[in-house]
Amino acid sequence: MRKIMYLFLTLTLTFSCKEKNETTKIEEQKEEIVATPQKEITDPKETEVWEPEPKVISFNENNVPSDAIILFDGSNLDSWISTKDTTTAAIWTINPDKTMTVKPETGDIQTKKNFGSVQLHLEWSAPDIVQGEGQGRGNSGVFFQNKYEVQILDSYQNRTYANGQATSIYKQHIPLANATKAPDQWQTYDIIFHAPEFDSEGNKTKSGSFTVIHNGVLVQDHIEILGSTEYIGPPKNEAHGKGPIKLQDHGNLVQYRNIWLREL
């Protein structure tokens, strides 16, 4: 019994000494780090970074960036097709002032090309004659990848459900402010869309996001996209890749001009 007790005490003391030595080493290392003075930077050139140099972007007469893809400049609808029948050209109305107007009952239109994450600029105006109220007044929408809608609606002195007014992420996120101008003025949307990501098994690994600036006012601040923007029911998260930009025919004579995007 004495031998066992002696062995136990020996092992305990050995372990204790080893642990103490390790702790002492760590503390000494900490003291050495703290004691080592940081080099004082006195030359401003030491914090200058010259490479890589950002690419130069210029602008055309309509203030469109040189690296942008122009989707509509008033000349034609060559970048668009019908959503009902993607083999058919878009047939919305092009006006003499280089704007286009929704042609009710012809259906949505979408880009021929598919996109991932983008910066989108578009300008729209409510119908010239103000009619209806709530969701029936100046209603349209811009969809990303055919699934995620930023609402377009005449929300100037026009009350509706908050997650369905202009610049809402439809049925998901209420805008921070209502920056809608009167119907006789043009509205500007600048939207940053980061697409969601999915793994090879179809599971979402990263949510998408929206940042929306309406007439120069931040109204959606890098918010998480919960899934597809459904009219009825909760969001869905079916795996997908790139998709088109879509403009909605909701039966109202909403007008558009100056639509372009930059791929991110």
N, C-alpha and C positions, 0 to 999 in steps of 0.2 A: 504493500500500500504506500509506503514511504517513497519507493522508487517511482511509482506512478505520479505521486504528488510532485516529486522533484522534477520529473520529466515535463509535467504540465507547466510548472513555474518557469522552467527553462525556455520552453516554447513561447510562453506569454511574454517573457522579458525580451526574447529575441525579436518577436513580431513587433513589440512596442518600440524597441530601439530602431528597427528598420523603418517603421512608419514615421517615427520622429525625424529620422535622417532624411526621408523623402520630403516631409513637410518643410524641414529646414532648407533643403535645396530649392524648393519652390519659392519659399519666402526670399531666399537670397537672390533668385533669378528676378523676382518682382522688384526687389530693391535696386538691382543692377539696371533694369529697364527704366525705372523711375529716375535713377541717378544719372542716366545717360542724357545729356542735354540735346534737345532738338536743334538741328542746324538752323540758324537764323537766315531767312531769305532777304537779301538786300538789293538784289538785281531783279527788276521787273521782268526781264527776259526769261528768267527761270520758270515762270508760270505761264508763258505764252505757248500755245499749241497751234502749229501752222498746217498740219495735215490731219485728216483730209480737208481739202478746201471745198465748201458748199458750192454746188453748181449754180450758175447764174441763170435767172429766169427773167424774161422780158414780158411785155404786155402789148396786146394789140389795141386797136382803137376802141374796142368794147371792154377793155380792161381784163381780158381773158389771159391767164398765164400761158406762156409759150409751151409748157409741158402738159397742158390740159387736153383732154379729149372733148371736142365740141359735140354735144348731143343735139342741140337745136339752136340755130342762129337766125331763124326766120326765113331761110332760103328754101328748105325742103324738109321732108320727114324721112330721109334716106337711112337714118340711124335707128328707125323704129318699125315695129311690126305689130300686127294685131295679136292680143293675148288669146282671143277666142280661137284664132286659126293662125298659128305662127308661120304659115306659108303665105300669108296675105299681108300686103303692105298696110301700114297705119293709114286711116282715112279721116283723121280729125281735120278741122278746117284751118288752113293757113290764111292769115289776114293780110291786107295790103301794107299794114304797118309792121310787118315781120313778127307778129305774134301768132300764136295758134290757140284755138278754142276747142274745148271738148265737144265732140259731136254725139249728143245723147243717143243712147240705145245702140251705138256701134261697138261698145265694149271698151275695156282697158287697152292701153298700148304699152309696149315694153321695148327695151333696147334689143337690137339684134345680138349685141355682144354681152357676154356674162362677165361679172365683176366680183372681186372679193372686197377687201377693205378699201374705202374711197373717201375722198373729200368731194362733196357735191355742192354745187351752187345752182340755185334756180330762182326765178322770179315769177310770181303769179298775181293775178288780181281776181277779185270776186266778179260775178256777172254785173254788167252795166246797170241792169234793172234789178233793184233789190226786191227779192221775193222770198217768202217762207220765213221760217224761224227754226232755231235749234239746229239739228242735224240736216234740215232741209234747205239751209241757206249757204250757198257757195261751197258745197261739199265736194272734195276730191281727196286725193292722198298720193304720197310718193312712197313706193315700196322698194325695199332693198332685198335683193336675192329673192324677190317674189314672195317674201314672207314677213317682213318687218316694216310696219307702216309708221311714217310720221304724218300726222293728220294735217290736211289742208281744209280749212273751214273759215267762213266769214264770221269771226268771233268778235267783230266790232259791235259793241252794245247788243250782243246776241248770246243770251245765257243758254248753256247746255250742260251736260254732265262734264265735270272738270277733266276727266281722263279721256275725253273725246273732243275737246276744243282744239283750236289751231295749235300746232307744234306739240301736242301730246304724243307720246309713244302709245298708240291707240290701245285703250283699255289696260295700260300698264303704268304709265308715269304721267303725272300732272305737271304741266310746265311751271317754272318758277315765277313767271309773270305772263300777263296777257299784253303782248306788244303789237297787237293787230291795229293797223291803220284803217281809216275809213274806206269803204268799198270803192271809192273813185280813185284810190291810190294803189300803187304797186307794192306788193310785199316781197321781201327778200329772205330766203332761207339759205344759210350756210351750214352744212351738216357734215360732221365727221363720223363715219361709220366704221367700226372695227368688227369684222365678221366673227361669229363664234367658231370654235374649233372642235373637231370630233376625232376620236381614235379609229383604228381600223375595224373595230367591232361596232362602231356606230354610237359609242358613248360620248356625250359632250364632255370635253376636258377643259374648256374655257368658254365662258360666256362672252357674247358680243357686247358692244357698248355704243351709245349715241352721245354726241355733243351737238347741240343745236343752238345756233345764233339766229334770232328773228329780228330783222330790221336793226341789226347792230346790238341787240340785247341778248345776253346769255340766258336761255330758257331751259335747257337740259344740260346738266353739267357732268359729263362722262358717266351716265347712268347705265346700269346693267340691263341688258336685254334678257327678259325672263324666258323668252321663247317666241314662237310665232304670235302675231297680234290677231287674235281671233275675235270675230264679232260676237259669237256665242261660245261660252265655255273658257276653260283655262288655256294658257299657252302650251304649245306642243314643241317638242325638241327632237324632231326627226333629223337624222344625219343628212347633210347635204354639202355640196361644194359651192362653187361660184354660181351666181345667178344674175338675172337681168335687173335693171332699174325699171320700175313700172309706174305709170301714171293712171289714176283711177277715173273711170267714167261712172259718176254717181248721179247722172242725170241733170247736173247743173252746168251752166255755160261758163265754167272757170277758164281763164285765159293764162297762157304761159309764154315766157320769152327767156332768152339768154340762159340756156341750160348747159353746163359743162361740168366735168369732173376730173380729178387727178387720182390716179391709182396710188395707193399707199403700200 
